[in-house]
Amino acid sequence: MLPGSDLKNLDEGLELLDFINSISALEWRKFQKKHVQVWRGRKLETADCSSFPPFFSFRFRIEDEKLIQKLRLAVSSYEGLVPWILAEHKRIGLPGTNFVICPKEYWEVKKRYGDESGSVGERMAKENPLFGVRARSDIGRLKEHLKKSLG
C-alpha cells in the first residue's frame, strides 16, 4: 500500500459519521475500512479489504424517531452507483438500536446468510469483487447528498 493511498476513503468514512454525529450525538460508531491491521500468527499485517462493500454502523445517544425517518429517506433517495439503505438492528438485552448505512445488496446478503461462516464482506468480495470498489466510489457523493438533505 502506498503511503496515504487509503486516506481519501478513510477521511470520507470518518466525515460521513462525523456529519451524522453533528446532527445528533453518537454513542458508538464503526465502518469498513479499505485496509485493516490483522494478526497472522505472531505478525501484524495489513489486509486489503478494498473489495469488501463499505458500511457505516452507529448508535445514537438519544434516538429521535423523526430524525431517523429523515435519515432513512435521505439515504434511500440517493441515486449513486449502487442503491443504499439505512437498516437497523435492535440490541438484544441492551438499550438502543444499532443503525447501519450500507449498500442495499450488502444488507440483503447479510439477511440471507445470517451467521453462516465468513463475513458478509468476505462473501461479497469473493462473489463480486468489483461491487465493493463501485460502492466505495459512492461514499463522498452519498455524504454530500446527506448534508444537502439534512444539513
C-alpha angles and dihedrals in degrees: 000000000000116000109267095008092121096043097093092054092042091049093048092049092049092044092053092052091041089054092051089047089052092058094043127002116257123221094195138003144172140163141194109265125205092233126028135182113243134175114241107183105314095333130092110223137177113246120204109230096165091121091054113099113250122247134177116209124188145152124216119230088224119019115225110191093202091053092046091053091048090049091047091052093046093051095046092047093057110110107204137135091294132021114259131202141189106230129179139212120198110221112238112232092354132088122254138030128266113223127199131196107203144137109290090237091056091057092046092053090047091053093043097051101027112177098351115137118293130027125281089246093053092048093049093044090055095045098041114003093178093059093073092048091050093047092048091056087061096059099090094046091045090053091050091048091053091049091052093045098045107018 
